[in-house]
Amino acid sequence: MPTVTSATPKRRLRPSTLLVYGIALAVVAVTLAPVGYAIIGGFRSTGQLAADPVGLPDPWVWVNYADVLTTDTFWRQALNSAVIALTTTGVVVMTGFMAAYALSRYEFRGRELLYTFFTLGLLFPLTVAILPLFLLIRELNLMDNPLGVALPQAAFALPMTIVILRPFLRALPGELEDAAAVDGCSRLGFMWRIAVPLSGPGLVTVGVLAFVASWNAYLLPLLVLTHPDAYTLPLGVATFSTQYTQDTAAVLAFTSLAMLPALVFFLLAERRIVGGLTGAVKG
C-alpha cells in the first residue's frame, strides 16, 4: 500500500510579529532612503534632478564621481579625517580599556563613586562644553592640529567606552587570574596577555563607535580647523556645497563618497558591534 505522507504545516506568523517586522522595515526604509537617494543622485545630472527629483539616472552620469575622485582636495580631506579618526580610536581603546580594567578588577576605596563619575559623563555631550573646550585648545596651541580634535573627542568617548568594557572584564573569572599568577604572570601581564584577547568583541565595538563618531564629527573640527588644508571630509562637504550650490548632482556625489568609508566600516563590523553590546548588557 502506498504510504501517505502528511504535509508539514506552515508556520504562521503572529499579528504581533508581523507588526514588529513591519515597523522594522519602515525604520530601515526611512534610514536608508536618504543614503540611497544621495548615492543614486550622484549618477544623475542636475537637469535630471530638476526634471524628476525621484527618478532613476537616464542616462547614468559617471563624471560627477570621477571629478570628485580626481581632485587633490578630496583625498587630502579624507587623509585628515582618517588621521583624526584613527588617533581618536587608538586613544579611546587604550585609555578606556585600562580605566575599565582598574574599575573592574581592582578593589579600592571610591571605586564605585569613580565609576559613577564616568557614567555621568554620558549626560554631557561635547556640544555642552564646546566654548571652554575651544578656549582650552587655543591656549594649548592645538588649533589646526589633528590632536586638537582627536584628544577632546577621545575624552568625551571615554564614558561610553568604560560602560561597555567593564562588564567584559568583570566577567573574567578570578580563578583564571589566580592560575596566571601561579604561572608567574603579573597583573599587567594578565591584562595584556589574557584580558585583552578575551575582551576582543568589546574592544571592536568601542573602536568602531569611536571611529564612526570621529569621522562624522562636524562642530569641533569646524571650530579648531581653520585652514582649508586641515579640513576633514564633513567640513569639505559643507565647503563643496557652498561653492557648487547650483550643481546638486556634484554635491550628492561628494557627500556620498564622504560618508562611504564610515558606512562600509560600520557594516563590516556590524556583527562584532552587536556581539559586543550584547555581552555588555549580559555582564
Secondary structure, 3 states (H helix, E strand, C coil): CCCCCCCCCCCCCCHHHHHHHHHHHHHHHHHHHHHHHHHHHCCCCHHHHHHCCCCCCCCCCCHHHHHHHCCHHHHHHHHHHHHHHHHHHHHHHHHHHHHHHHHHHCCCCCHHHHHHHHHHHHHCCHHHHHHHHHHHHHHCCCCCCHHHHHHHHHHHHHHHHHHHHHHHHHCCCHHHHHHHHHCCCCHHHHHHHHHHHHCHHHHHHHHHHHHHHHHCCCHHHHHHCCCHHHCCHHHHHHHHHHHCCCCHHHHHHHHHHHHHHHHHHHHHCHHHHHHHHHHHHHC
